[in-house]
Amino acid sequence: MALTGKAGSITVHHVRAIHGSAPNTSNKERRLLLFQFRAADAWPLLGFPGTLEAYDALMVAGTPGIEPRLAPVPVRLPLPPADAQGSIYENQKGLKNKFFQAAAE
């Protein structure tokens, strides 16, 4: 489903939603503001860099703890890592298709 909006519009979606955008054809940079939120008991599968104190300092609300929530949900490890591991844009450099094309109606 193609979502369109006038200049300055935003989208808000779940991280697991497949999403993309067409190339920027304007002469202005496209900006990105990325917020990441997670439950206090939702731990990263591959660990996290730094100390437990640094991890806990990222918490917006909730109570820090060391007991992750486990539930029977589909999980896919982010492996193997991308050739150009880094930002979203670095990870996409090796892709053949760099944007989604709207389906014919």
Summary of the structure (lengths in Angstrom):
residues: 105
radius of gyration: 17.6
end to end distance: 10.3
largest distance: 51.6
contacts: 103
relative contact order: 0.19
helix: 10%
strand: 0%
